[in-house]
């Protein structure tokens, strides 16, 4: 491997690590917000945390548009 190729690999790896450092907290925040939204609507927070953490902002939209759970008497 040439020195130029090695430097390119290091730059690409550093860029990927920086994106991960920013991406993981954003997706976790989406999971927390999605769980909070779902629990205020009577839905299961654990399921919605995982759903929103995996889907990110799209999961937040799903959590926001899901209907409230009806209470059975």
Buried (B, 14 or more C-beta within 10 A) or exposed (E): EEEEEEEEEEEEEEEEEEEEEEEEEEBBBBBBBBBBBBBEEEBEBEEBBBBBBEBBEEBBEBBEEBEEEEEEE
